[in-house]
Amino acid sequence: MGFSAIALTAKLLLQLGSTVPSLSDLAFGFRPIVIGYLHLVLLGMITLFLLSYFFAGGYIQANKKTSFAVFLFAAGVILNEILLMTQGVSAMSYTSVPFINELLFATALILFSGAFLLFVTSLKVFRN
């Protein structure tokens, strides 16, 4: 729930900053920043909030495996945001970050691993 609140705060601050016209033109002109913003909202805010809601409501049983899966997923979200914002800020100065696409792919694998592990551990809970 804390990560979701941090993502909401970051989203609101970014929206506040985009009210400045020159900053808005600069930010929305670079694809990695737009993608990073969308990931912040969808993965950071909504998905992490839903996962915490499912834990609090008892829809997902809290144990070591499910906690590790959610932690892995949340770490992937944070790493994804860092990499996308790094790519976006470097694009503003027209510099290239080496191996950024490979790092983003590795982060996608971390996100998938966390989601898949959560799915598998949830299946075991429903079978019992």
MOPAC internal coordinates of N, CA, C and O (Angstrom, degrees):
PM7 1SCF
backbone

  N    0.0000 0     0.00 0     0.00 0    0    0    0
  C    1.4491 1     0.00 0     0.00 0    1    0    0
  C    1.5295 1   110.17 1     0.00 0    2    1    0
  O    1.2310 1   120.60 1   147.11 1    3    2    1
  N    1.3335 1   116.45 1   -32.89 1    3    2    1
  C    1.4540 1   120.47 1   179.98 1    5    3    2
  C    1.5204 1   112.43 1   -66.38 1    6    5    3
  O    1.2310 1   120.33 1   138.64 1    7    6    5
  N    1.3492 1   116.97 1   -41.36 1    7    6    5
  C    1.4570 1   120.22 1   178.12 1    9    7    6
  C    1.5270 1   111.13 1   -63.75 1   10    9    7
  O    1.2310 1   120.93 1   142.82 1   11   10    9
  N    1.3259 1   115.83 1   -37.18 1   11   10    9
  C    1.4562 1   120.10 1   178.00 1   13   11   10
  C    1.5285 1   110.80 1   -64.96 1   14   13   11
  O    1.2310 1   120.13 1   140.12 1   15   14   13
  N    1.3204 1   117.36 1   -39.88 1   15   14   13
  C    1.4655 1   121.49 1   177.91 1   17   15   14
  C    1.5318 1   111.14 1   -66.55 1   18   17   15
  O    1.2310 1   120.55 1   141.19 1   19   18   17
  N    1.3242 1   116.55 1   -38.81 1   19   18   17
  C    1.4694 1   120.18 1   177.15 1   21   19   18
  C    1.5191 1   110.04 1   -64.72 1   22   21   19
  O    1.2310 1   120.30 1   138.53 1   23   22   21
  N    1.3403 1   117.03 1   -41.47 1   23   22   21
  C    1.4658 1   120.91 1   178.62 1   25   23   22
  C    1.5283 1   110.79 1   -63.78 1   26   25   23
  O    1.2310 1   120.28 1   140.20 1   27   26   25
  N    1.3333 1   117.07 1   -39.80 1   27   26   25
  C    1.4638 1   120.38 1   177.65 1   29   27   26
  C    1.5230 1   110.65 1   -63.65 1   30   29   27
  O    1.2310 1   120.29 1   137.42 1   31   30   29
  N    1.3235 1   117.06 1   -42.58 1   31   30   29
  C    1.4594 1   120.81 1   178.51 1   33   31   30
  C    1.5258 1   111.25 1   -62.54 1   34   33   31
  O    1.2310 1   120.52 1   135.92 1   35   34   33
  N    1.3276 1   116.60 1   -44.08 1   35   34   33
  C    1.4700 1   120.48 1   177.79 1   37   35   34
  C    1.5177 1   111.04 1   -62.58 1   38   37   35
  O    1.2310 1   120.31 1   139.15 1   39   38   37
  N    1.3182 1   117.02 1   -40.85 1   39   38   37
  C    1.4668 1   121.10 1   178.59 1   41   39   38
  C    1.5275 1   111.04 1   -61.37 1   42   41   39
  O    1.2310 1   120.71 1   134.02 1   43   42   41
  N    1.3316 1   116.25 1   -45.98 1   43   42   41
  C    1.4610 1   119.78 1  -179.48 1   45   43   42
  C    1.5276 1   111.54 1   -65.29 1   46   45   43
  O    1.2310 1   120.37 1   141.88 1   47   46   45
  N    1.3316 1   116.90 1   -38.12 1   47   46   45
  C    1.4685 1   119.56 1   177.67 1   49   47   46
  C    1.5286 1   110.98 1   -67.25 1   50   49   47
  O    1.2310 1   120.33 1   141.15 1   51   50   49
  N    1.3233 1   116.98 1   -38.85 1   51   50   49
  C    1.4657 1   119.82 1   177.25 1   53   51   50
  C    1.5275 1   111.30 1   -66.49 1   54   53   51
  O    1.2310 1   120.38 1   141.76 1   55   54   53
  N    1.3181 1   116.87 1   -38.24 1   55   54   53
  C    1.4619 1   119.76 1   176.19 1   57   55   54
  C    1.5221 1   110.89 1   -65.26 1   58   57   55
  O    1.2310 1   120.56 1   141.24 1   59   58   57
  N    1.3175 1   116.53 1   -38.76 1   59   58   57
  C    1.4594 1   120.03 1   177.46 1   61   59   58
  C    1.5287 1   110.65 1   -63.88 1   62   61   59
  O    1.2310 1   120.93 1   137.63 1   63   62   61
  N    1.3242 1   115.82 1   -42.37 1   63   62   61
  C    1.4653 1   119.51 1   178.61 1   65   63   62
  C    1.5097 1   113.31 1   -66.71 1   66   65   63
  O    1.2310 1   120.41 1   151.19 1   67   66   65
  N    1.3401 1   116.82 1   -28.81 1   67   66   65
  C    1.4675 1   118.98 1  -178.95 1   69   67   66
  C    1.5198 1   113.02 1   -76.84 1   70   69   67
  O    1.2310 1   119.78 1   177.84 1   71   70   69
  N    1.3392 1   118.02 1    -2.16 1   71   70   69
  C    1.4567 1   119.81 1   175.42 1   73   71   70
  C    1.5240 1   111.49 1   -75.37 1   74   73   71
  O    1.2310 1   120.35 1   161.72 1   75   74   73
  N    1.3243 1   116.93 1   -18.28 1   75   74   73
  C    1.4606 1   120.82 1   174.72 1   77   75   74
  C    1.5387 1   106.75 1   -77.56 1   78   77   75
  O    1.2310 1   119.77 1   -61.17 1   79   78   77
  N    1.3424 1   118.04 1   118.83 1   79   78   77
  C    1.4626 1   119.81 1  -172.76 1   81   79   78
  C    1.5339 1   114.90 1   -58.48 1   82   81   79
  O    1.2310 1   119.90 1   138.08 1   83   82   81
  N    1.3247 1   117.79 1   -41.92 1   83   82   81
  C    1.4666 1   118.69 1  -178.16 1   85   83   82
  C    1.5281 1   111.00 1   -67.62 1   86   85   83
  O    1.2310 1   120.41 1   142.71 1   87   86   85
  N    1.3220 1   116.83 1   -37.29 1   87   86   85
  C    1.4601 1   121.20 1   177.82 1   89   87   86
  C    1.5282 1   110.84 1   -70.78 1   90   89   87
  O    1.2310 1   120.81 1   143.57 1   91   90   89
  N    1.3164 1   116.05 1   -36.43 1   91   90   89
  C    1.4616 1   120.54 1   178.87 1   93   91   90
  C    1.5260 1   111.05 1   -64.32 1   94   93   91
  O    1.2310 1   120.29 1   135.57 1   95   94   93
  N    1.3370 1   117.05 1   -44.43 1   95   94   93
  C    1.4636 1   120.45 1   177.95 1   97   95   94
  C    1.5166 1   111.38 1   -62.76 1   98   97   95
  O    1.2310 1   120.62 1   140.79 1   99   98   97
  N    1.3117 1   116.42 1   -39.21 1   99   98   97
  C    1.4566 1   121.13 1  -179.88 1  101   99   98
  C    1.5235 1   111.35 1   -68.37 1  102  101   99
  O    1.2310 1   120.34 1   135.52 1  103  102  101
  N    1.3242 1   116.95 1   -44.48 1  103  102  101
  C    1.4727 1   120.54 1  -176.06 1  105  103  102
  C    1.5179 1   112.17 1   -70.25 1  106  105  103
  O    1.2310 1   120.17 1   136.72 1  107  106  105
  N    1.3239 1   117.28 1   -43.28 1  107  106  105
  C    1.4590 1   119.58 1  -175.99 1  109  107  106
  C    1.5172 1   112.95 1   -83.62 1  110  109  107
  O    1.2310 1   120.11 1  -179.89 1  111  110  109
  N    1.3216 1   117.39 1     0.11 1  111  110  109
  C    1.4564 1   121.03 1   176.40 1  113  111  110
  C    1.5145 1   113.54 1   -88.13 1  114  113  111
  O    1.2310 1   119.72 1   172.05 1  115  114  113
  N    1.3233 1   118.15 1    -7.95 1  115  114  113
  C    1.4579 1   121.73 1  -177.77 1  117  115  114
  C    1.5244 1   109.48 1  -117.72 1  118  117  115
  O    1.2310 1   121.45 1   -58.71 1  119  118  117
  N    1.3149 1   114.84 1   121.29 1  119  118  117
  C    1.4592 1   122.41 1  -175.53 1  121  119  118
  C    1.5328 1   113.68 1   -57.04 1  122  121  119
  O    1.2310 1   118.57 1   136.56 1  123  122  121
  N    1.3516 1   120.32 1   -43.44 1  123  122  121
  C    1.4680 1   118.83 1  -179.53 1  125  123  122
  C    1.5262 1   114.10 1   -60.72 1  126  125  123
  O    1.2310 1   120.13 1   148.96 1  127  126  125
  N    1.3202 1   117.36 1   -31.04 1  127  126  125
  C    1.4599 1   119.82 1   179.07 1  129  127  126
  C    1.5239 1   110.35 1   -72.09 1  130  129  127
  O    1.2310 1   120.22 1   139.93 1  131  130  129
  N    1.3133 1   117.18 1   -40.07 1  131  130  129
  C    1.4636 1   120.89 1   177.34 1  133  131  130
  C    1.5310 1   109.92 1   -64.48 1  134  133  131
  O    1.2310 1   120.28 1   136.06 1  135  134  133
  N    1.3243 1   117.06 1   -43.94 1  135  134  133
  C    1.4664 1   120.99 1   178.70 1  137  135  134
  C    1.5274 1   110.29 1   -64.51 1  138  137  135
  O    1.2310 1   120.35 1   138.30 1  139  138  137
  N    1.3253 1   116.93 1   -41.70 1  139  138  137
  C    1.4593 1   120.76 1   177.34 1  141  139  138
  C    1.5212 1   112.02 1   -61.60 1  142  141  139
  O    1.2310 1   120.53 1   140.34 1  143  142  141
  N    1.3184 1   116.59 1   -39.66 1  143  142  141
  C    1.4581 1   120.56 1   178.51 1  145  143  142
  C    1.5290 1   110.66 1   -65.27 1  146  145  143
  O    1.2310 1   120.64 1   135.69 1  147  146  145
  N    1.3247 1   116.38 1   -44.31 1  147  146  145
  C    1.4642 1   120.03 1   178.75 1  149  147  146
  C    1.5269 1   111.46 1   -63.42 1  150  149  147
  O    1.2310 1   120.46 1   139.87 1  151  150  149
  N    1.3315 1   116.74 1   -40.13 1  151  150  149
  C    1.4650 1   119.91 1   177.04 1  153  151  150
  C    1.5280 1   110.72 1   -65.61 1  154  153  151
  O    1.2310 1   120.48 1   142.73 1  155  154  153
  N    1.3138 1   116.69 1   -37.27 1  155  154  153
  C    1.4617 1   120.34 1   178.23 1  157  155  154
  C    1.5235 1   110.34 1   -60.10 1  158  157  155
  O    1.2310 1   120.84 1   135.68 1  159  158  157
  N    1.3215 1   116.00 1   -44.32 1  159  158  157
  C    1.4592 1   119.98 1  -178.42 1  161  159  158
  C    1.5277 1   111.02 1   -72.03 1  162  161  159
  O    1.2310 1   120.17 1   130.33 1  163  162  161
  N    1.3299 1   117.28 1   -49.67 1  163  162  161
  C    1.4599 1   119.66 1  -172.44 1  165  163  162
  C    1.5242 1   113.18 1   -78.42 1  166  165  163
  O    1.2310 1   120.10 1   133.35 1  167  166  165
  N    1.3267 1   117.41 1   -46.65 1  167  166  165
  C    1.4637 1   119.48 1  -179.73 1  169  167  166
  C    1.5206 1   111.57 1   -82.78 1  170  169  167
  O    1.2310 1   121.00 1   133.24 1  171  170  169
  N    1.3257 1   115.69 1   -46.76 1  171  170  169
  C    1.4579 1   120.05 1  -173.69 1  173  171  170
  C    1.5077 1   113.56 1   -72.20 1  174  173  171
  O    1.2310 1   120.47 1   133.95 1  175  174  173
  N    1.3178 1   116.71 1   -46.05 1  175  174  173
  C    1.4569 1   119.30 1  -175.77 1  177  175  174
  C    1.5212 1   111.55 1   -88.08 1  178  177  175
  O    1.2310 1   120.70 1   119.18 1  179  178  177
  N    1.3091 1   116.27 1   -60.82 1  179  178  177
  C    1.4570 1   120.50 1  -169.25 1  181  179  178
  C    1.5237 1   111.98 1   -71.94 1  182  181  179
  O    1.2310 1   119.94 1   128.27 1  183  182  181
  N    1.3370 1   117.72 1   -51.73 1  183  182  181
  C    1.4618 1   119.81 1  -175.46 1  185  183  182
  C    1.5172 1   111.90 1   -66.16 1  186  185  183
  O    1.2310 1   119.87 1   135.22 1  187  186  185
  N    1.3216 1   117.85 1   -44.78 1  187  186  185
  C    1.4593 1   119.49 1   179.77 1  189  187  186
  C    1.5284 1   111.74 1   -66.94 1  190  189  187
  O    1.2310 1   120.40 1   145.52 1  191  190  189
  N    1.3357 1   116.85 1   -34.48 1  191  190  189
  C    1.4664 1   119.08 1   175.02 1  193  191  190
  C    1.5247 1   110.57 1   -65.19 1  194  193  191
  O    1.2310 1   120.05 1   135.42 1  195  194  193
  N    1.3312 1   117.50 1   -44.58 1  195  194  193
  C    1.4601 1   119.93 1   179.93 1  197  195  194
  C    1.5306 1   111.72 1   -62.86 1  198  197  195
  O    1.2310 1   120.48 1   139.55 1  199  198  197
  N    1.3211 1   116.68 1   -40.45 1  199  198  197
  C    1.4641 1   119.16 1   177.94 1  201  199  198
  C    1.5269 1   111.20 1   -62.50 1  202  201  199
  O    1.2310 1   120.22 1   136.49 1  203  202  201
  N    1.3329 1   117.18 1   -43.51 1  203  202  201
  C    1.4705 1   119.37 1   178.94 1  205  203  202
  C    1.5252 1   110.69 1   -67.52 1  206  205  203
  O    1.2310 1   120.05 1   145.26 1  207  206  205
  N    1.3110 1   117.51 1   -34.74 1  207  206  205
  C    1.4626 1   121.43 1   177.25 1  209  207  206
  C    1.5262 1   110.67 1   -65.41 1  210  209  207
  O    1.2310 1   120.36 1   138.12 1  211  210  209
  N    1.3224 1   116.92 1   -41.88 1  211  210  209
  C    1.4661 1   120.64 1   178.94 1  213  211  210
  C    1.5298 1   111.54 1   -65.63 1  214  213  211
  O    1.2310 1   120.36 1   143.27 1  215  214  213
  N    1.3326 1   116.91 1   -36.73 1  215  214  213
  C    1.4648 1   119.77 1   175.27 1  217  215  214
  C    1.5236 1   110.88 1   -66.66 1  218  217  215
  O    1.2310 1   120.60 1   134.53 1  219  218  217
  N    1.3222 1   116.46 1   -45.47 1  219  218  217
  C    1.4686 1   120.40 1  -178.24 1  221  219  218
  C    1.5279 1   111.67 1   -65.59 1  222  221  219
  O    1.2310 1   120.59 1   144.65 1  223  222  221
  N    1.3231 1   116.47 1   -35.35 1  223  222  221
  C    1.4570 1   120.43 1  -179.15 1  225  223  222
  C    1.5172 1   114.09 1   -82.86 1  226  225  223
  O    1.2310 1   120.33 1   173.66 1  227  226  225
  N    1.3148 1   116.98 1    -6.34 1  227  226  225
  C    1.4506 1   120.21 1   179.64 1  229  227  226
  C    1.5189 1   114.34 1    83.42 1  230  229  227
  O    1.2310 1   120.23 1  -170.47 1  231  230  229
  N    1.3335 1   117.17 1     9.53 1  231  230  229
  C    1.4637 1   120.07 1   178.27 1  233  231  230
  C    1.5257 1   111.30 1   -73.05 1  234  233  231
  O    1.2310 1   120.71 1   152.63 1  235  234  233
  N    1.3088 1   116.25 1   -27.37 1  235  234  233
  C    1.4576 1   122.50 1   173.84 1  237  235  234
  C    1.5196 1   106.34 1  -118.74 1  238  237  235
  O    1.2310 1   121.12 1   -54.67 1  239  238  237
  N    1.3157 1   115.46 1   125.33 1  239  238  237
  C    1.4602 1   120.21 1  -179.10 1  241  239  238
  C    1.5278 1   109.47 1   -74.79 1  242  241  239
  O    1.2310 1   120.51 1   -51.91 1  243  242  241
  N    1.3000 1   116.63 1   128.09 1  243  242  241
  C    1.4676 1   121.47 1  -179.24 1  245  243  242
  C    1.5233 1   109.39 1   -81.23 1  246  245  243
  O    1.2310 1   121.18 1   -64.21 1  247  246  245
  N    1.3226 1   115.36 1   115.79 1  247  246  245
  C    1.4614 1   121.82 1   172.04 1  249  247  246
  C    1.5204 1   107.51 1  -146.00 1  250  249  247
  O    1.2310 1   120.05 1     4.46 1  251  250  249
  N    1.3087 1   117.51 1  -175.54 1  251  250  249
  C    1.4615 1   119.98 1  -175.29 1  253  251  250
  C    1.5226 1   112.05 1   -64.30 1  254  253  251
  O    1.2310 1   120.32 1   140.03 1  255  254  253
  N    1.3350 1   117.00 1   -39.97 1  255  254  253
  C    1.4663 1   119.60 1  -177.30 1  257  255  254
  C    1.5248 1   112.24 1   -69.94 1  258  257  255
  O    1.2310 1   120.06 1   135.86 1  259  258  257
  N    1.3301 1   117.48 1   -44.14 1  259  258  257
  C    1.4578 1   118.58 1   179.72 1  261  259  258
  C    1.5320 1   110.89 1   -69.56 1  262  261  259
  O    1.2310 1   120.33 1   143.74 1  263  262  261
  N    1.3252 1   116.97 1   -36.26 1  263  262  261
  C    1.4729 1   119.25 1   177.20 1  265  263  262
  C    1.5215 1   110.81 1   -64.63 1  266  265  263
  O    1.2310 1   120.46 1   138.84 1  267  266  265
  N    1.3339 1   116.72 1   -41.16 1  267  266  265
  C    1.4637 1   120.01 1   177.27 1  269  267  266
  C    1.5228 1   110.87 1   -64.27 1  270  269  267
  O    1.2310 1   120.27 1   140.87 1  271  270  269
  N    1.3405 1   117.09 1   -39.13 1  271  270  269
  C    1.4687 1   120.64 1   179.74 1  273  271  270
  C    1.5270 1   110.90 1   -63.79 1  274  273  271
  O    1.2310 1   120.24 1   136.97 1  275  274  273
  N    1.3098 1   117.14 1   -43.03 1  275  274  273
  C    1.4725 1   120.40 1   179.26 1  277  275  274
  C    1.5225 1   110.25 1   -68.83 1  278  277  275
  O    1.2310 1   120.24 1   140.37 1  279  278  277
  N    1.3317 1   117.15 1   -39.63 1  279  278  277
  C    1.4589 1   120.43 1   176.90 1  281  279  278
  C    1.5276 1   110.50 1   -61.92 1  282  281  279
  O    1.2310 1   120.10 1   137.44 1  283  282  281
  N    1.3404 1   117.42 1   -42.56 1  283  282  281
  C    1.4567 1   121.53 1   178.41 1  285  283  282
  C    1.5241 1   110.79 1   -62.92 1  286  285  283
  O    1.2310 1   120.54 1   137.62 1  287  286  285
  N    1.3219 1   116.58 1   -42.38 1  287  286  285
  C    1.4559 1   120.83 1   178.44 1  289  287  286
  C    1.5295 1   111.27 1   -64.60 1  290  289  287
  O    1.2310 1   120.45 1   135.33 1  291  290  289
  N    1.3394 1   116.74 1   -44.67 1  291  290  289
  C    1.4767 1   120.73 1   179.82 1  293  291  290
  C    1.5259 1   110.74 1   -64.74 1  294  293  291
  O    1.2310 1   120.05 1   141.61 1  295  294  293
  N    1.3289 1   117.50 1   -38.39 1  295  294  293
  C    1.4667 1   120.44 1   176.44 1  297  295  294
  C    1.5219 1   110.26 1   -63.79 1  298  297  295
  O    1.2310 1   120.28 1   141.43 1  299  298  297
  N    1.3230 1   117.06 1   -38.57 1  299  298  297
  C    1.4582 1   120.73 1   176.75 1  301  299  298
  C    1.5210 1   112.33 1   -64.27 1  302  301  299
  O    1.2310 1   120.70 1   140.86 1  303  302  301
  N    1.3305 1   116.26 1   -39.14 1  303  302  301
  C    1.4680 1   120.50 1   177.84 1  305  303  302
  C    1.5244 1   110.26 1   -63.19 1  306  305  303
  O    1.2310 1   120.47 1   133.39 1  307  306  305
  N    1.3149 1   116.72 1   -46.61 1  307  306  305
  C    1.4741 1   121.05 1  -178.48 1  309  307  306
  C    1.5232 1   110.46 1   -64.49 1  310  309  307
  O    1.2310 1   120.34 1   134.91 1  311  310  309
  N    1.3210 1   116.96 1   -45.09 1  311  310  309
  C    1.4637 1   120.76 1   178.85 1  313  311  310
  C    1.5194 1   111.21 1   -64.02 1  314  313  311
  O    1.2310 1   120.26 1   141.25 1  315  314  313
  N    1.3166 1   117.12 1   -38.75 1  315  314  313
  C    1.4582 1   121.73 1   178.13 1  317  315  314
  C    1.5252 1   110.79 1   -62.20 1  318  317  315
  O    1.2310 1   120.59 1   135.82 1  319  318  317
  N    1.3213 1   116.47 1   -44.18 1  319  318  317
  C    1.4658 1   120.32 1   178.93 1  321  319  318
  C    1.5253 1   111.53 1   -63.72 1  322  321  319
  O    1.2310 1   120.54 1   137.19 1  323  322  321
  N    1.3067 1   116.57 1   -42.81 1  323  322  321
  C    1.4698 1   119.97 1   179.50 1  325  323  322
  C    1.5223 1   110.54 1   -61.35 1  326  325  323
  O    1.2310 1   120.65 1   134.65 1  327  326  325
  N    1.3265 1   116.37 1   -45.35 1  327  326  325
  C    1.4657 1   119.74 1  -178.54 1  329  327  326
  C    1.5216 1   112.02 1   -67.69 1  330  329  327
  O    1.2310 1   120.18 1   138.11 1  331  330  329
  N    1.3363 1   117.27 1   -41.89 1  331  330  329
  C    1.4681 1   119.19 1   179.71 1  333  331  330
  C    1.5229 1   112.13 1   -66.29 1  334  333  331
  O    1.2310 1   120.31 1   140.51 1  335  334  333
  N    1.3162 1   117.00 1   -39.49 1  335  334  333
  C    1.4655 1   118.83 1   178.67 1  337  335  334
  C    1.5362 1   111.12 1   -70.90 1  338  337  335
  O    1.2310 1   120.36 1   145.20 1  339  338  337
  N    1.3228 1   116.91 1   -34.80 1  339  338  337
  C    1.4658 1   119.80 1   174.65 1  341  339  338
  C    1.5159 1   110.45 1   -62.67 1  342  341  339
  O    1.2310 1   120.76 1   136.15 1  343  342  341
  N    1.3202 1   116.15 1   -43.85 1  343  342  341
  C    1.4620 1   120.44 1   178.31 1  345  343  342
  C    1.5266 1   111.15 1   -63.54 1  346  345  343
  O    1.2310 1   120.55 1   139.43 1  347  346  345
  N    1.3333 1   116.56 1   -40.57 1  347  346  345
  C    1.4628 1   120.05 1  -179.48 1  349  347  346
  C    1.5161 1   113.04 1   -68.27 1  350  349  347
  O    1.2310 1   120.32 1   136.71 1  351  350  349
  N    1.3260 1   116.99 1   -43.29 1  351  350  349
  C    1.4676 1   120.16 1   179.89 1  353  351  350
  C    1.5276 1   110.43 1   -67.16 1  354  353  351
  O    1.2310 1   120.31 1   141.04 1  355  354  353
  N    1.3215 1   117.02 1   -38.96 1  355  354  353
  C    1.4670 1   118.93 1   178.29 1  357  355  354
  C    1.5192 1   111.06 1   -69.04 1  358  357  355
  O    1.2310 1   120.15 1   149.45 1  359  358  357
  N    1.3268 1   117.32 1   -30.55 1  359  358  357
  C    1.4675 1   119.55 1   177.51 1  361  359  358
  C    1.5222 1   111.24 1   -67.31 1  362  361  359
  O    1.2310 1   120.36 1   150.98 1  363  362  361
  N    1.3266 1   116.92 1   -29.02 1  363  362  361
  C    1.4624 1   119.76 1   178.49 1  365  363  362
  C    1.5205 1   111.61 1   -65.23 1  366  365  363
  O    1.2310 1   120.70 1   147.45 1  367  366  365
  N    1.3245 1   116.27 1   -32.55 1  367  366  365
  C    1.4652 1   119.65 1   178.46 1  369  367  366
  C    1.5286 1   111.47 1   -97.95 1  370  369  367
  O    1.2310 1   120.85 1  -169.35 1  371  370  369
  N    1.3357 1   115.99 1    10.65 1  371  370  369
  C    1.4698 1   122.85 1   177.82 1  373  371  370
  C    1.5246 1   112.43 1    56.79 1  374  373  371
  O    1.2310 1   120.88 1  -140.17 1  375  374  373
  N    1.3403 1   115.92 1    39.83 1  375  374  373
  C    1.4572 1   120.61 1   172.97 1  377  375  374
  C    1.5229 1   108.36 1  -112.96 1  378  377  375
  O    1.2310 1   121.31 1   -28.88 1  379  378  377
  N    1.3064 1   115.11 1   151.12 1  379  378  377
  C    1.4477 1   120.91 1  -177.82 1  381  379  378
  C    1.5252 1   110.25 1  -102.64 1  382  381  379
  O    1.2310 1   120.81 1   -42.84 1  383  382  381
  N    1.3165 1   116.06 1   137.16 1  383  382  381
  C    1.4588 1   121.64 1   175.44 1  385  383  382
  C    1.5241 1   107.06 1   -95.28 1  386  385  383
  O    1.2310 1   120.19 1   -59.05 1  387  386  385
  N    1.3362 1   117.24 1   120.95 1  387  386  385
  C    1.4639 1   118.24 1  -177.94 1  389  387  386
  C    1.5309 1   111.90 1   -67.99 1  390  389  387
  O    1.2310 1   121.14 1   -40.49 1  391  390  389
  N    1.3164 1   115.43 1   139.51 1  391  390  389
  C    1.4731 1   124.73 1   176.47 1  393  391  390
  C    1.5259 1   113.60 1    60.99 1  394  393  391
  O    1.2310 1   119.82 1  -154.71 1  395  394  393
  N    1.3312 1   117.96 1    25.29 1  395  394  393
  C    1.4655 1   119.97 1  -178.70 1  397  395  394
  C    1.5227 1   110.83 1   -67.73 1  398  397  395
  O    1.2310 1   119.92 1   142.02 1  399  398  397
  N    1.3287 1   117.75 1   -37.98 1  399  398  397
  C    1.4619 1   119.35 1   180.00 1  401  399  398
  C    1.5210 1   111.52 1   -67.03 1  402  401  399
  O    1.2310 1   120.21 1   142.66 1  403  402  401
  N    1.3145 1   117.20 1   -37.34 1  403  402  401
  C    1.4609 1   120.70 1   177.80 1  405  403  402
  C    1.5287 1   110.95 1   -68.04 1  406  405  403
  O    1.2310 1   120.84 1   141.64 1  407  406  405
  N    1.3266 1   115.99 1   -38.36 1  407  406  405
  C    1.4650 1   120.01 1   177.55 1  409  407  406
  C    1.5297 1   111.27 1   -66.70 1  410  409  407
  O    1.2310 1   120.44 1   140.95 1  411  410  409
  N    1.3355 1   116.76 1   -39.05 1  411  410  409
  C    1.4603 1   119.87 1   176.51 1  413  411  410
  C    1.5247 1   111.27 1   -66.01 1  414  413  411
  O    1.2310 1   120.40 1   144.07 1  415  414  413
  N    1.3353 1   116.84 1   -35.93 1  415  414  413
  C    1.4635 1   120.19 1   176.71 1  417  415  414
  C    1.5281 1   110.74 1   -66.01 1  418  417  415
  O    1.2310 1   120.50 1   137.91 1  419  418  417
  N    1.3221 1   116.66 1   -42.09 1  419  418  417
  C    1.4642 1   120.25 1   177.56 1  421  419  418
  C    1.5284 1   110.45 1   -62.82 1  422  421  419
  O    1.2310 1   120.33 1   141.83 1  423  422  421
  N    1.3187 1   116.98 1   -38.17 1  423  422  421
  C    1.4574 1   121.24 1   177.58 1  425  423  422
  C    1.5275 1   110.73 1   -66.07 1  426  425  423
  O    1.2310 1   120.69 1   141.23 1  427  426  425
  N    1.3337 1   116.28 1   -38.77 1  427  426  425
  C    1.4666 1   119.52 1   176.33 1  429  427  426
  C    1.5272 1   110.86 1   -62.55 1  430  429  427
  O    1.2310 1   120.55 1   143.58 1  431  430  429
  N    1.3233 1   116.56 1   -36.42 1  431  430  429
  C    1.4653 1   120.01 1   176.55 1  433  431  430
  C    1.5345 1   111.23 1   -66.23 1  434  433  431
  O    1.2310 1   120.55 1   142.74 1  435  434  433
  N    1.3270 1   116.55 1   -37.26 1  435  434  433
  C    1.4680 1   120.43 1   176.49 1  437  435  434
  C    1.5292 1   110.25 1   -64.32 1  438  437  435
  O    1.2310 1   120.45 1   135.65 1  439  438  437
  N    1.3358 1   116.75 1   -44.35 1  439  438  437
  C    1.4601 1   120.66 1   177.82 1  441  439  438
  C    1.5240 1   110.92 1   -61.07 1  442  441  439
  O    1.2310 1   120.59 1   134.28 1  443  442  441
  N    1.3201 1   116.49 1   -45.72 1  443  442  441
  C    1.4596 1   120.75 1   179.58 1  445  443  442
  C    1.5271 1   111.10 1   -63.33 1  446  445  443
  O    1.2310 1   120.68 1   138.30 1  447  446  445
  N    1.3147 1   116.31 1   -41.70 1  447  446  445
  C    1.4691 1   119.97 1  -179.95 1  449  447  446
  C    1.5208 1   111.27 1   -61.72 1  450  449  447
  O    1.2310 1   120.37 1   136.34 1  451  450  449
  N    1.3220 1   116.89 1   -43.66 1  451  450  449
  C    1.4597 1   120.44 1   178.07 1  453  451  450
  C    1.5172 1   112.51 1   -63.85 1  454  453  451
  O    1.2310 1   120.55 1   136.33 1  455  454  453
  N    1.3368 1   116.55 1   -43.67 1  455  454  453
  C    1.4621 1   120.17 1   179.50 1  457  455  454
  C    1.5278 1   111.19 1   -67.18 1  458  457  455
  O    1.2310 1   120.33 1   138.40 1  459  458  457
  N    1.3275 1   116.97 1   -41.60 1  459  458  457
  C    1.4664 1   120.60 1  -179.71 1  461  459  458
  C    1.5293 1   110.97 1   -67.13 1  462  461  459
  O    1.2310 1   120.22 1   138.59 1  463  462  461
  N    1.3218 1   117.19 1   -41.41 1  463  462  461
  C    1.4629 1   120.70 1   178.60 1  465  463  462
  C    1.5287 1   110.51 1   -64.03 1  466  465  463
  O    1.2310 1   120.28 1   140.43 1  467  466  465
  N    1.3195 1   117.07 1   -39.57 1  467  466  465
  C    1.4592 1   120.31 1   176.90 1  469  467  466
  C    1.5234 1   110.55 1   -64.49 1  470  469  467
  O    1.2310 1   120.63 1   139.98 1  471  470  469
  N    1.3211 1   116.41 1   -40.02 1  471  470  469
  C    1.4664 1   121.01 1   177.91 1  473  471  470
  C    1.5267 1   111.18 1   -62.55 1  474  473  471
  O    1.2310 1   120.52 1   132.65 1  475  474  473
  N    1.3254 1   116.61 1   -47.35 1  475  474  473
  C    1.4603 1   121.06 1  -178.37 1  477  475  474
  C    1.5266 1   111.20 1   -64.39 1  478  477  475
  O    1.2310 1   120.25 1   136.13 1  479  478  477
  N    1.3218 1   117.13 1   -43.87 1  479  478  477
  C    1.4741 1   118.82 1   179.95 1  481  479  478
  C    1.5264 1   110.84 1   -68.60 1  482  481  479
  O    1.2310 1   119.51 1   149.43 1  483  482  481
  N    1.3158 1   118.55 1   -30.57 1  483  482  481
  C    1.4600 1   120.67 1   176.83 1  485  483  482
  C    1.5152 1   110.99 1   -70.54 1  486  485  483
  O    1.2310 1   119.86 1   145.30 1  487  486  485
  N    1.3231 1   117.87 1   -34.70 1  487  486  485
  C    1.4654 1   120.61 1   176.59 1  489  487  486
  C    1.5137 1   111.10 1   -62.47 1  490  489  487
  O    1.2310 1   120.50 1   139.42 1  491  490  489
  N    1.3288 1   116.64 1   -40.58 1  491  490  489
  C    1.4580 1   120.33 1   179.53 1  493  491  490
  C    1.5248 1   110.63 1   -64.78 1  494  493  491
  O    1.2310 1   120.09 1   145.88 1  495  494  493
  N    1.3016 1   117.42 1   -34.12 1  495  494  493
  C    1.4671 1   121.07 1   179.65 1  497  495  494
  C    1.5262 1   109.35 1   -68.66 1  498  497  495
  O    1.2310 1   119.71 1   138.84 1  499  498  497
  N    1.3359 1   118.16 1   -41.16 1  499  498  497
  C    1.4511 1   121.12 1  -177.37 1  501  499  498
  C    1.5263 1   112.64 1   -72.28 1  502  501  499
  O    1.2310 1   119.89 1   154.36 1  503  502  501
  N    1.3299 1   117.81 1   -25.64 1  503  502  501
  C    1.4541 1   120.78 1   178.90 1  505  503  502
  C    1.5275 1   111.96 1   -73.31 1  506  505  503
  O    1.2310 1   120.29 1   149.97 1  507  506  505
  N    1.3249 1   117.06 1   -30.03 1  507  506  505
  C    1.4777 1   120.09 1  -176.01 1  509  507  506
  C    1.4886 1   112.41 1   -80.98 1  510  509  507
  O    1.2310 1   120.10 1   180.00 1  511  510  509

